[in-house]
Amino acid sequence: LCLVPAAAALDFKYHHSEEVEGFLREVRAAHPALTHLYSIGRSVEGRDLWVLALGRFPTHHKIGIPEFKYVANMHGDETVGREILLHLIDFLVTSYGRDPVITRLLNNTRVHIMPTMNPDGFEATKVPDCYYTRGRYNKNGEDLNRNFPDAFENNSASIQPETRAVMDWIKNETFVLSANLHGGALVASYTFDNGNPVTGSLNGYSKSPDDDVFIHLAKTYSSNHASMYKGTGCDNRQTFPGGITNGYSWYQLEGGMQDYNYVWGQCFEITLELSCCKYPPANQLEEFWKDNKVALIEYIKQVHLGVKGQVTDKNGNPIPNAIVEAKGRPHVCPYRTNEQGEYFLLLLPGTYVINATVPGFKSMLKTVEIPDNTGNFSALKQDFSFPEVSDKIRSRVASCPKIPLYQELTRASAAVKPTVHILVLMTVMLVIFK
């Protein structure tokens, strides 16, 4: 053990870009079998967007092992998440092999941690402030949490380098669960952040098809946090029962990252507001770490909720782009298998009918009884084999339009269907008369 290089002790202070990179490189050097350091791209000013992956297979995706991610410092002046993710890394690598829970967690999960998505904004925040600074934005003056394609409106914002890097990252990994760490409030917020009458916006709540799962995820974090669960917020004017809120119910947001993850990335993401003060004094960082430590770990475990498996052909070869969804929970952008034919569906314990569809072939339905397997670090396994599909046939990519999806759903449900029915009736009448 004395021959193994050790990373320098991480102290409770704010770490600038060079220090963050230095720490991550030290961790990588000290734990080469457990960690993998990579950059997903660069900021406007050319700073690397570093990610440290941790797990038994840190360098690549392994079939059956779900991918999880934490992202912090999307707003450069919201700094608590940036620092506690560094301490989370330190805790995970020093606990692996010693703590049986952390060891099993990392043996069965690939965890990606991005301490800062907006390093330029952090470096631009010269005078820390509890409420607001220009460092919130990237170097081009854009709010990165208003910069993603939106599921309800045409987002006219110009896609920034940091946003594009995250979009490509989501596209290239099979992320199942995620959280985005912010500051300025104390609450766990969940999708949807935007909405319309189809999702319930007229009632002040924008409900996703997996609303029960999102509520559970938000409550998991808040109930394991030192005080978030109390729901008292940051002043007497704003309270959050149970320490959670639907994003739209709190305030409407266009172009947010958590909605993008859910709709286009097949990844359940919530937003964690961790401090009433956006950029608190450094002497408070240790207390913030203590407040969040248990919640951070318990939340990662939720990646093992639900059901997972592979879709294969008659020869046992994986079928990519097969649609696999729970009956009654359709996504407007259908959830599809990856290149290895894998699917992951986050579902609460209960009985579900899982529908696997290879376009052009008859769907396959299987009823499953899903237990709570988070403590066992493995979702229920349910595979699908299509005997009529050969390895020479490859599933077509399911339709996933780039235009605002829920506007199309609104038209289809409220306007198009009656019109189509009338047109069909008119056509039939014309045929009869002829």
Beta strands, then each sheet from edge to edge (+ up, - down):
strand 1: 35-42
strand 2: 48-54
strand 3: 67-72
strand 4: 110-114
strand 5: 175-182
strand 6: 185-190
strand 7: 244-246
strand 8: 268-275
strand 9: 307-313
strand 10: 323-326
strand 11: 342-345
strand 12: 350-357
strand 13: 364-370
strand 14: 380-381
strand 15: 384-386
sheet 1: 1+ 2- 4+ 3+ 5+ 8+ 6- 7-
sheet 2: 11+ 9- 14-
sheet 3: 11+ 9- 15-
sheet 4: 10+ 12- 13+
end
